[in-house]
Amino acid sequence: MVCFFLGVRVHVDGLEHVPEGGNVCYMSNHQSMLDIASFVGPAGLWASVVVKAEIKKVPILNMWCNALDCVYIERKSPRDSMKAIFRGVEKLKAGGTILIYPEGTRSKTGKIGELKAGSLKLATRAKATIVPITVKGMRPGLEAIKNFKIVDAYVSIGAPIPTADLDDEALKGLDQVVYGAIAKRYEELPGQH
């Protein structure tokens, strides 16, 4: 409903890649506060989300995050960040699903930012399956709104990447595999960069 009322038409592809069951870590680039709405609404996915602790103070959004059983992370505190990662690992090991934005913050330029290494630890320590998700075109629907025209945005779900049996060499290159899948799909999707 949020996307609909803001005039954002979300196109979703790749739903066939969503694994059955739990212990799944969705990793997505991050453009807008609408990214989570598109994940839960049009994409029809449900997961705990790793979000910044400041969200606890935002009315309505904080209730939504509590309903999703989000993992709050205090980005200025490395110690708290590690605790949040461990909370996420436990959720995954218990059969949960988590959505994390490995860039750590929304991109304001439209380009995909650098992945933070800690986000991969969340998945690899839980031996979770990583599902790369590429989002494009959400920012003009809210943060960069210029007019009241319909905005076409995209959510593309990539092929799952199991981490349970990866050796040390494969783990070293995992960031490039995940980042590469997201970045490649971003270039393929329609819309401005």
C-alpha positions as CSV (number, residue, x, y, z in Angstrom):
1,M,0.0,0.0,0.0
2,V,2.9,2.4,0.8
3,C,4.3,2.0,-2.7
4,F,0.9,2.2,-4.3
5,F,0.0,5.5,-2.5
6,L,3.4,7.0,-3.4
7,G,2.9,6.1,-7.1
8,V,5.7,3.5,-7.2
9,R,5.0,0.6,-9.5
10,V,7.3,-2.2,-8.4
11,H,8.3,-4.9,-10.9
12,V,9.5,-8.1,-9.3
13,D,11.4,-11.0,-11.0
14,G,13.3,-14.0,-9.8
15,L,10.7,-15.3,-7.2
16,E,11.6,-18.8,-8.4
17,H,14.9,-18.4,-6.7
18,V,13.5,-18.0,-3.2
19,P,14.5,-21.1,-1.2
20,E,12.0,-23.2,0.7
21,G,12.4,-23.1,4.5
22,G,14.6,-21.0,6.7
23,N,18.3,-20.2,7.3
24,V,18.2,-17.7,4.4
25,C,20.1,-14.4,4.4
26,Y,18.8,-12.0,1.8
27,M,21.4,-9.4,0.8
28,S,20.4,-6.3,-1.2
29,N,21.7,-3.0,-2.3
30,H,20.0,-0.1,-0.5
31,Q,18.5,2.9,-2.2
32,S,15.5,4.1,-0.3
33,M,13.4,3.7,2.8
34,L,10.9,2.1,0.3
35,D,13.3,-0.9,-0.2
36,I,11.8,-2.7,2.8
37,A,8.2,-1.9,1.8
38,S,8.9,-3.4,-1.7
39,F,10.6,-6.5,-0.1
40,V,7.6,-7.2,2.1
41,G,4.8,-6.0,-0.2
42,P,5.3,-6.6,-3.9
43,A,8.0,-9.2,-3.5
44,G,6.0,-11.0,-0.8
45,L,9.0,-11.9,1.3
46,W,9.1,-11.8,5.0
47,A,12.3,-11.6,7.1
48,S,13.9,-9.9,10.1
49,V,15.7,-6.9,8.8
50,V,19.1,-5.6,10.1
51,V,18.3,-1.9,10.7
52,K,20.0,1.1,12.4
53,A,19.1,1.6,16.0
54,E,17.8,5.1,15.3
55,I,14.7,3.5,13.7
56,K,13.4,2.7,17.1
57,K,12.6,6.4,17.5
58,V,10.6,6.7,14.3
59,P,6.9,6.4,14.9
60,I,5.0,3.8,12.8
61,L,8.3,2.6,11.3
62,N,9.4,1.3,14.7
63,M,6.1,-0.7,15.1
64,W,6.7,-2.2,11.6
65,C,10.2,-3.1,12.5
66,N,9.1,-4.7,15.8
67,A,6.5,-6.8,13.8
68,L,9.3,-8.0,11.5
69,D,11.4,-8.8,14.6
70,C,14.3,-6.7,13.3
71,V,17.8,-6.8,14.5
72,Y,18.9,-3.3,15.6
73,I,22.5,-2.3,15.1
74,E,24.3,0.7,16.6
75,R,26.6,1.6,13.8
76,K,28.9,3.9,15.8
77,S,29.7,1.1,18.2
78,P,31.9,-1.8,16.8
79,R,31.1,-3.9,19.9
80,D,27.3,-3.4,19.5
81,S,27.7,-4.1,15.8
82,M,29.3,-7.5,16.6
83,K,26.5,-8.3,19.1
84,A,23.9,-7.5,16.4
85,I,25.7,-9.9,14.0
86,F,25.6,-12.6,16.7
87,R,21.9,-12.0,17.3
88,G,21.3,-12.4,13.5
89,V,23.4,-15.6,13.4
90,E,21.2,-17.1,16.1
91,K,18.0,-16.1,14.3
92,L,19.4,-17.8,11.1
93,K,20.5,-20.9,12.9
94,A,17.0,-21.2,14.5
95,G,15.6,-21.4,10.9
96,G,14.8,-17.7,10.5
97,T,15.3,-15.4,7.5
98,I,17.1,-12.1,7.6
99,L,17.4,-9.2,5.2
100,I,20.6,-7.2,5.4
101,Y,21.9,-4.3,3.3
102,P,25.7,-5.0,3.1
103,E,26.5,-1.4,2.0
104,G,25.5,-0.3,5.5
105,T,23.5,2.7,4.4
106,R,21.3,4.0,1.5
107,S,23.1,5.1,-1.6
108,K,22.3,8.7,-2.5
109,T,24.1,8.6,-5.8
110,G,22.3,5.7,-7.4
111,K,25.5,3.7,-7.5
112,I,26.0,0.5,-5.5
113,G,28.3,1.1,-2.5
114,E,31.0,-1.1,-1.1
115,L,29.9,-4.2,0.8
116,K,30.8,-4.4,4.5
117,A,32.6,-7.6,5.4
118,G,30.5,-8.1,8.6
119,S,27.4,-8.7,6.6
120,L,28.9,-11.8,5.0
121,K,29.9,-13.1,8.5
122,L,26.2,-13.1,9.4
123,A,25.5,-15.6,6.7
124,T,28.7,-17.7,6.8
125,R,28.7,-18.2,10.6
126,A,25.1,-19.5,10.4
127,K,26.0,-21.5,7.2
128,A,23.0,-19.8,5.7
129,T,22.0,-19.6,2.0
130,I,22.6,-16.1,0.7
131,V,20.1,-14.8,-1.8
132,P,21.3,-11.6,-3.6
133,I,18.6,-9.0,-4.3
134,T,19.0,-6.1,-6.6
135,V,16.9,-3.0,-6.1
136,K,16.7,-0.2,-8.7
137,G,14.6,2.9,-9.0
138,M,13.1,3.2,-5.5
139,R,14.8,6.5,-4.6
140,P,12.7,8.7,-6.9
141,G,9.6,7.3,-5.2
142,L,10.3,9.0,-1.9
143,E,13.7,10.6,-1.2
144,A,14.2,12.1,-4.6
145,I,10.6,12.7,-5.6
146,K,10.3,15.4,-8.3
147,N,6.7,15.2,-9.5
148,F,3.6,13.1,-9.2
149,K,4.3,10.8,-12.1
150,I,4.3,7.0,-11.7
151,V,7.8,5.7,-10.8
152,D,8.9,2.3,-12.1
153,A,11.1,0.5,-9.7
154,Y,12.6,-3.0,-9.7
155,V,13.3,-5.8,-7.3
156,S,15.3,-8.7,-8.8
157,I,15.9,-11.9,-6.8
158,G,19.1,-13.7,-7.8
159,A,20.1,-17.3,-7.6
160,P,20.8,-18.7,-4.1
161,I,24.4,-19.1,-2.9
162,P,24.7,-21.8,-0.3
163,T,27.5,-21.2,2.2
164,A,27.4,-24.4,4.3
165,D,30.1,-26.3,2.3
166,L,32.3,-23.4,1.1
167,D,36.0,-23.9,1.8
168,D,38.4,-21.2,2.9
169,E,39.3,-20.1,-0.6
170,A,35.6,-19.8,-1.7
171,L,34.8,-17.9,1.5
172,K,37.6,-15.4,0.7
173,G,36.0,-14.6,-2.7
174,L,32.4,-14.7,-1.5
175,D,32.1,-10.9,-1.3
176,Q,32.9,-10.7,-5.0
177,V,30.4,-13.4,-5.9
178,V,27.6,-11.6,-3.9
179,Y,28.6,-8.1,-5.0
180,G,29.1,-9.3,-8.6
181,A,25.6,-10.8,-8.7
182,I,23.9,-7.6,-7.4
183,A,26.0,-5.2,-9.5
184,K,25.5,-7.3,-12.8
185,R,21.8,-7.4,-12.3
186,Y,21.7,-3.6,-11.5
187,E,23.3,-2.9,-14.9
188,E,20.8,-5.1,-16.7
189,L,17.7,-3.6,-15.1
190,P,16.0,-0.6,-16.9
191,G,16.1,2.9,-15.5
192,Q,18.7,5.5,-14.7
193,H,21.9,4.6,-12.8
